């Protein structure tokens, strides 16, 4: 039995551990065997912590034997991205020069996950400095999409998405300031949640300085999973206030009751922005599924969608231009440098007054969205207007227009607004995952999860799969 545990969901593992049908050590050994079998082909986990995980599993089994009160994820293997502190490990952020940044303590979300009972099995890959929608760096090399090595696995949390999609762990941590959870989830056919800003504390003591202000307001941490039930458990377990993150909130973890079907605003096109037929077809299919589940679906554009996307780009790219570009040029591979310059060249410069005005305008856009969401508590969009990009998209310098950047607008709007959103897989398009994005109002993650369950019921679960050339569906 233990040989197949890697296929199990996090909830099934936690239940089996509580009921003493399987030991934590058996769980870890099964997932470690899966890592040994597939990670060399995809390079998702770049710091394997097998020996430490076995020791933690042994202690976790003692807790079961004593009859201790167990956390909701007791014995569940997870991965943590290399840009967040795990005590005693290097927080490299994909940069060789940062290999001496050994964390003195866990980041708050890692501590919360450990308190819930998880066992950290490894650290996942990211592009250098966690910049961009591809996952490659000079320190660890590229992560490959298990569905098709010629397609990007997404970034910056590409390693996290691949570790879940291939069955190496049932849960993974990622973070997102412009799509870095949702885009890899989209590319790899798994669920990815970007919670409300402040829901999950963000802090790494190994970082030499705090992030610039717009980056602070945009970045959130969240989970990847193969099922909605696992995503729910993973997110609640890492949520909550911590004084190390002054932006984190005391909002109760889970609101009582199950949200009823509601009105859904559907955005299936954006004026002047190119789109792939497959992405629109996925949105319309999901709209029909939600209607069948009792939701009232209406084609209507949310307020100031393109404006919100462009404002996020101008504010955040301004900070990248001032605070990150020199480091990207010094430490990143050529393709990432090309990506950075393409985005910067397509984004107008802003001065201090324009930056200040932009932050003020951000408030008015958020206000308009919160009012809109009183009528339409859910918004359904593509995850991106284009299919997952080729892995070599930035191999040579690329010239982007503002309209081309807007092809990523569904990824860029939630970070400006601070609203929860999630990537939901819907099936395959020419052998590559396809999916949609759901958005909700502040702290309405449960509304997203319930709607995603209705989609999951119709679309099924696409993963785990083997590496490219061996993608065998759910693997039984």
Legacy VTK file of the C-alpha trace (Angstrom):
# vtk DataFile Version 3.0
C-alpha trace
ASCII
DATASET POLYDATA
POINTS 476 float
0.000 0.000 0.000
2.729 2.495 0.932
4.112 2.530 -2.589
1.002 4.308 -3.868
0.667 6.879 -1.084
2.222 9.586 -3.258
-0.952 9.464 -5.358
-3.172 10.242 -2.366
-4.634 13.629 -1.567
-3.440 15.555 1.479
-6.804 14.979 3.148
-6.621 11.232 2.551
-3.090 11.123 3.959
-4.056 13.098 7.077
-7.081 10.856 7.678
-5.050 7.661 7.228
-2.393 8.921 9.653
-4.995 9.853 12.279
-6.648 6.449 11.915
-3.243 4.702 12.112
-3.752 3.018 8.760
-0.410 4.362 7.602
2.586 5.901 9.356
4.058 9.323 8.668
7.331 7.610 7.797
5.588 5.456 5.185
4.081 8.598 3.684
7.442 10.342 3.500
9.152 7.278 2.024
6.511 6.970 -0.701
6.789 10.635 -1.683
10.590 10.458 -1.533
10.518 7.509 -3.912
8.364 9.562 -6.265
10.838 12.445 -6.039
13.700 10.102 -6.859
11.768 8.781 -9.852
10.556 12.002 -11.483
12.409 15.022 -10.112
15.551 14.441 -12.223
13.366 14.844 -15.329
11.612 18.067 -14.252
13.970 19.751 -11.746
11.175 21.110 -9.561
12.585 20.408 -6.083
16.078 21.887 -5.845
16.729 21.309 -2.129
15.540 17.815 -1.204
15.207 17.446 2.573
14.711 13.684 2.772
16.846 12.979 5.838
15.303 15.813 7.830
11.815 14.811 6.679
12.350 11.226 7.869
13.420 12.501 11.293
10.356 14.764 11.514
8.147 11.861 10.393
9.553 9.706 13.191
8.618 12.333 15.776
5.203 12.742 14.136
4.599 9.005 14.463
5.463 9.189 18.166
2.828 11.888 18.575
0.259 9.584 16.983
1.290 6.716 19.246
0.968 8.929 22.362
-2.522 9.972 21.354
-1.517 13.645 21.069
-3.928 16.109 19.540
-2.951 16.205 15.867
-3.036 19.127 13.474
-5.264 19.016 10.381
-2.292 18.239 8.121
-0.409 15.885 10.416
1.989 13.800 8.346
1.289 15.550 5.018
4.437 16.159 2.901
4.792 19.635 1.378
7.326 21.780 -0.436
8.295 25.391 0.252
9.631 27.792 -2.365
13.309 28.808 -2.048
12.397 32.486 -1.603
10.834 31.989 1.850
12.753 31.151 5.032
12.948 27.587 6.302
15.102 27.392 9.430
18.603 26.112 8.734
18.239 26.224 4.929
19.474 28.780 2.406
16.907 31.257 1.100
18.632 31.572 -2.274
15.748 32.990 -4.322
17.419 31.272 -7.275
20.680 33.241 -6.965
24.046 31.626 -6.251
25.302 34.760 -4.492
22.538 34.340 -1.902
23.550 30.800 -0.929
24.923 32.082 2.388
21.530 33.479 3.438
20.845 30.706 5.930
17.540 31.280 7.710
17.746 31.533 11.479
14.044 30.745 11.867
11.019 29.705 9.842
8.976 32.370 8.142
5.577 32.762 9.840
3.650 30.799 7.219
6.129 27.907 7.424
5.770 27.876 11.204
1.971 27.835 10.867
2.171 24.947 8.416
4.440 23.010 10.769
1.999 23.635 13.633
-0.694 22.095 11.410
1.504 18.994 11.125
3.080 19.194 7.676
6.434 17.606 6.890
8.648 19.682 4.594
10.120 17.372 1.989
11.964 19.959 -0.099
12.366 23.463 -1.483
11.122 24.342 -4.962
12.689 26.191 -7.850
12.044 29.790 -8.886
13.494 32.155 -11.481
16.341 34.332 -10.254
14.931 36.856 -7.759
11.495 35.283 -8.367
10.928 37.512 -11.382
8.919 36.400 -14.381
6.547 33.806 -15.772
9.220 31.170 -16.457
11.304 29.153 -13.980
15.022 29.092 -14.682
18.162 30.387 -12.995
21.920 29.966 -13.115
22.055 28.239 -9.734
19.643 25.339 -10.279
18.748 25.405 -13.969
15.281 25.234 -15.546
12.150 23.516 -14.276
10.269 21.639 -17.012
6.532 21.330 -17.516
5.565 17.663 -16.958
2.910 17.858 -19.675
5.233 19.165 -22.377
8.840 20.257 -21.889
8.450 22.769 -24.720
5.765 24.660 -22.744
6.571 26.882 -19.774
5.741 25.455 -16.341
4.993 29.036 -15.343
6.724 31.235 -12.834
7.764 32.302 -10.501
6.398 29.352 -8.499
6.983 26.892 -11.325
8.803 24.383 -9.152
5.924 24.353 -6.663
3.298 23.710 -9.346
5.348 20.920 -10.924
6.021 19.247 -7.563
2.256 18.946 -7.024
1.344 18.080 -10.626
3.785 15.156 -10.703
2.747 13.747 -7.329
5.955 14.515 -5.461
3.890 16.189 -2.734
0.147 16.838 -2.447
0.639 20.446 -1.297
3.142 23.169 -2.162
3.765 26.746 -1.102
4.066 29.606 -3.574
3.784 33.366 -3.673
2.268 35.806 -6.137
2.577 39.506 -6.948
1.664 39.282 -10.636
0.544 35.731 -11.332
3.318 33.670 -9.748
0.878 31.184 -8.188
-1.955 31.306 -10.699
0.098 31.124 -13.892
2.112 28.007 -12.899
-1.109 26.363 -11.707
-2.645 27.167 -15.109
0.364 25.779 -17.002
0.536 22.576 -14.941
-3.143 21.674 -14.516
-3.447 22.128 -10.743
-5.296 24.458 -8.380
-3.519 27.582 -7.138
-4.891 30.076 -4.606
-3.873 33.714 -4.234
-5.594 34.680 -0.946
-6.762 38.136 0.081
-3.879 40.497 0.813
-2.963 40.104 4.489
-4.634 36.687 4.881
-1.260 34.861 4.997
1.724 36.569 6.678
4.704 37.374 4.462
8.144 37.721 6.027
11.666 36.365 5.582
14.224 37.464 8.124
17.088 36.471 5.814
16.178 39.257 3.370
18.512 42.247 3.686
15.674 44.805 3.485
11.918 45.115 3.261
10.298 45.194 -0.171
9.397 48.504 -1.832
5.889 49.681 -1.002
3.967 48.491 -4.080
5.661 45.114 -3.877
4.586 44.902 -0.226
0.998 45.655 -1.246
1.013 43.146 -4.116
2.718 40.023 -2.776
0.774 37.223 -1.095
1.532 33.605 -0.232
-0.738 30.684 -1.000
-0.936 26.960 -1.745
-1.001 24.650 -4.753
-2.966 21.391 -4.681
-4.463 18.762 -6.952
-7.917 18.989 -5.329
-10.053 21.806 -3.960
-10.339 20.110 -0.564
-6.537 20.032 -0.236
-6.243 23.654 -1.367
-8.749 24.710 1.286
-6.882 22.894 4.051
-3.490 24.151 2.910
-4.610 27.772 2.798
-6.386 27.877 6.144
-3.394 26.234 7.800
-0.976 28.969 6.661
-3.369 31.854 7.386
-3.509 34.252 10.315
-1.889 37.307 11.816
1.776 37.463 12.742
3.493 40.595 14.104
6.459 40.019 11.791
4.110 41.058 8.979
2.327 44.272 10.015
0.040 43.957 6.971
-1.295 40.560 8.100
-4.802 40.673 9.491
-6.747 39.135 12.374
-9.594 38.051 10.100
-11.136 34.770 11.327
-9.740 31.831 9.396
-12.998 30.406 8.098
-16.400 32.076 8.025
-19.296 29.901 9.196
-21.630 28.379 6.663
-21.257 27.378 3.049
-21.755 30.218 0.538
-24.811 29.708 -1.643
-24.654 30.064 -5.446
-24.567 33.728 -6.392
-24.309 36.035 -9.374
-21.187 35.570 -11.492
-19.789 38.275 -13.776
-18.149 36.692 -16.828
-15.379 38.476 -18.736
-14.659 36.690 -22.015
-12.946 39.493 -23.932
-11.102 42.781 -23.535
-11.206 45.476 -26.201
-8.014 45.622 -28.258
-6.455 42.589 -26.571
-5.743 39.391 -28.513
-7.034 36.129 -27.092
-6.776 32.447 -27.908
-9.982 30.604 -28.734
-9.172 27.898 -26.192
-9.081 30.380 -23.293
-12.473 31.836 -24.222
-13.947 28.364 -24.722
-12.806 27.399 -21.219
-14.498 30.462 -19.708
-17.762 29.745 -21.504
-17.655 26.075 -20.540
-17.159 26.971 -16.891
-19.945 29.566 -17.088
-22.279 26.793 -18.266
-21.118 24.439 -15.496
-21.709 27.122 -12.859
-25.144 27.853 -14.277
-25.963 24.142 -13.999
-24.832 24.307 -10.361
-27.321 27.083 -9.586
-25.221 30.194 -10.188
-26.664 33.158 -12.093
-24.158 33.846 -14.857
-23.994 37.145 -16.741
-21.577 38.475 -19.359
-20.596 41.834 -17.887
-17.244 43.579 -17.569
-16.010 44.382 -14.048
-15.108 48.045 -13.530
-11.865 49.476 -14.912
-10.296 46.086 -15.679
-7.690 47.234 -18.210
-6.967 50.360 -16.166
-6.325 48.250 -13.069
-3.955 45.972 -14.966
-1.983 48.841 -16.475
-1.776 50.662 -13.141
-0.401 47.565 -11.436
2.184 47.260 -14.208
3.287 50.870 -13.990
3.619 50.883 -10.210
5.317 47.517 -9.888
7.525 47.808 -12.982
8.623 51.225 -11.690
9.941 49.495 -8.559
11.595 46.745 -10.603
13.278 49.396 -12.729
14.591 51.209 -9.653
15.298 48.341 -7.249
15.711 45.042 -9.141
16.912 45.535 -12.705
20.592 45.712 -11.838
20.321 42.486 -9.815
18.401 40.738 -12.595
21.097 41.741 -15.075
23.821 40.546 -12.700
22.321 37.211 -11.655
19.625 36.031 -14.082
19.949 33.931 -17.247
19.634 35.686 -20.602
15.962 34.780 -21.153
14.926 36.352 -17.851
16.888 39.498 -18.682
15.106 39.610 -22.044
11.755 39.247 -20.282
12.578 42.064 -17.870
13.626 44.447 -20.630
10.588 43.570 -22.742
8.230 44.413 -19.879
10.115 47.541 -18.920
10.246 48.806 -22.501
6.469 48.284 -22.833
5.698 50.094 -19.567
5.888 53.893 -19.344
8.227 55.499 -16.830
6.578 57.200 -13.863
7.992 59.950 -11.677
7.319 60.409 -7.974
4.144 62.445 -8.461
2.770 59.914 -10.947
3.601 57.077 -8.543
1.879 58.905 -5.682
-1.160 59.630 -7.865
-1.247 56.008 -8.956
-1.395 54.742 -5.377
-4.272 57.132 -4.704
-6.099 55.986 -7.855
-5.638 52.399 -6.729
-7.965 53.134 -3.798
-10.743 54.361 -6.082
-10.461 51.268 -8.296
-10.660 48.974 -5.257
-13.729 50.891 -4.072
-15.445 50.432 -7.436
-14.704 46.690 -7.392
-16.018 46.193 -3.853
-19.255 47.940 -4.808
-19.518 45.858 -8.004
-19.005 42.676 -6.009
-22.011 43.405 -3.837
-24.032 42.491 -6.933
-21.574 40.043 -8.498
-19.736 38.262 -5.657
-17.784 36.154 -8.182
-15.922 37.188 -11.333
-14.936 34.584 -13.927
-12.098 35.337 -16.384
-9.418 33.429 -18.264
-6.271 32.886 -16.225
-4.530 34.618 -19.139
-5.891 35.572 -22.548
-3.298 33.306 -24.185
-2.523 29.613 -23.810
0.558 28.699 -21.717
3.593 30.229 -23.416
6.382 28.277 -25.128
9.318 27.620 -22.837
11.664 29.466 -25.235
9.455 32.574 -25.534
12.218 34.927 -24.344
15.196 32.997 -25.720
15.829 36.019 -27.962
14.950 39.663 -27.228
11.210 40.249 -27.627
9.423 43.542 -28.268
6.131 43.816 -26.369
3.385 46.380 -26.822
1.084 47.572 -24.050
-1.701 45.506 -25.660
0.491 42.389 -25.492
1.167 42.987 -21.799
-2.605 43.251 -21.328
-2.842 39.643 -22.505
-1.742 38.912 -18.931
-4.269 41.308 -17.390
-6.261 38.628 -15.503
-3.043 37.849 -13.643
-2.247 41.502 -12.949
-5.593 42.843 -11.714
-5.894 40.873 -8.405
-2.479 42.005 -7.068
-3.460 45.652 -7.509
-6.811 45.124 -5.795
-5.641 42.756 -3.055
-8.596 40.494 -3.796
-8.538 36.685 -3.588
-8.326 34.742 -6.837
-7.582 31.208 -7.870
-6.573 29.253 -10.937
-8.904 26.343 -11.672
-7.980 23.622 -14.208
-10.719 22.738 -16.702
-9.156 20.125 -18.995
-6.646 19.912 -21.810
-6.167 21.833 -25.054
-3.941 19.985 -27.539
-2.428 18.019 -24.671
-1.620 21.083 -22.526
-3.627 22.150 -19.458
-6.336 24.779 -19.802
-8.157 26.618 -17.046
-9.903 29.715 -15.755
-9.575 32.245 -12.963
-12.142 33.017 -10.285
-12.083 36.239 -8.249
-14.049 37.183 -5.126
-14.325 40.059 -2.676
-12.117 40.553 0.359
-11.775 37.471 2.599
-14.265 35.517 0.469
-11.886 32.643 -0.289
-14.518 30.117 0.734
-16.821 31.440 -1.989
-14.053 30.759 -4.504
-13.480 27.272 -3.156
-17.151 26.287 -3.270
-17.457 27.472 -6.873
-14.239 25.638 -7.738
-15.725 22.447 -6.308
-18.601 22.746 -8.799
-16.042 23.040 -11.614
-13.924 20.185 -10.249
-17.010 17.967 -10.222
-17.414 18.493 -13.978
-13.781 18.771 -15.124
-12.329 16.043 -12.930
-8.776 15.984 -11.547
-6.011 16.071 -14.156
-3.039 15.089 -12.009
-0.753 13.471 -10.864
1.048 12.774 -14.112
4.506 11.619 -15.123
7.111 13.846 -16.774
6.764 14.933 -20.414
6.596 12.071 -22.905
5.063 9.996 -20.074
1.961 12.034 -19.253
-0.487 9.321 -18.407
-3.517 11.187 -17.141
-4.263 10.764 -13.439
-1.994 7.751 -13.187
-4.816 5.677 -11.711
LINES 1 477
476 0 1 2 3 4 5 6 7 8 9 10 11 12 13 14 15 16 17 18 19 20 21 22 23 24 25 26 27 28 29 30 31 32 33 34 35 36 37 38 39 40 41 42 43 44 45 46 47 48 49 50 51 52 53 54 55 56 57 58 59 60 61 62 63 64 65 66 67 68 69 70 71 72 73 74 75 76 77 78 79 80 81 82 83 84 85 86 87 88 89 90 91 92 93 94 95 96 97 98 99 100 101 102 103 104 105 106 107 108 109 110 111 112 113 114 115 116 117 118 119 120 121 122 123 124 125 126 127 128 129 130 131 132 133 134 135 136 137 138 139 140 141 142 143 144 145 146 147 148 149 150 151 152 153 154 155 156 157 158 159 160 161 162 163 164 165 166 167 168 169 170 171 172 173 174 175 176 177 178 179 180 181 182 183 184 185 186 187 188 189 190 191 192 193 194 195 196 197 198 199 200 201 202 203 204 205 206 207 208 209 210 211 212 213 214 215 216 217 218 219 220 221 222 223 224 225 226 227 228 229 230 231 232 233 234 235 236 237 238 239 240 241 242 243 244 245 246 247 248 249 250 251 252 253 254 255 256 257 258 259 260 261 262 263 264 265 266 267 268 269 270 271 272 273 274 275 276 277 278 279 280 281 282 283 284 285 286 287 288 289 290 291 292 293 294 295 296 297 298 299 300 301 302 303 304 305 306 307 308 309 310 311 312 313 314 315 316 317 318 319 320 321 322 323 324 325 326 327 328 329 330 331 332 333 334 335 336 337 338 339 340 341 342 343 344 345 346 347 348 349 350 351 352 353 354 355 356 357 358 359 360 361 362 363 364 365 366 367 368 369 370 371 372 373 374 375 376 377 378 379 380 381 382 383 384 385 386 387 388 389 390 391 392 393 394 395 396 397 398 399 400 401 402 403 404 405 406 407 408 409 410 411 412 413 414 415 416 417 418 419 420 421 422 423 424 425 426 427 428 429 430 431 432 433 434 435 436 437 438 439 440 441 442 443 444 445 446 447 448 449 450 451 452 453 454 455 456 457 458 459 460 461 462 463 464 465 466 467 468 469 470 471 472 473 474 475
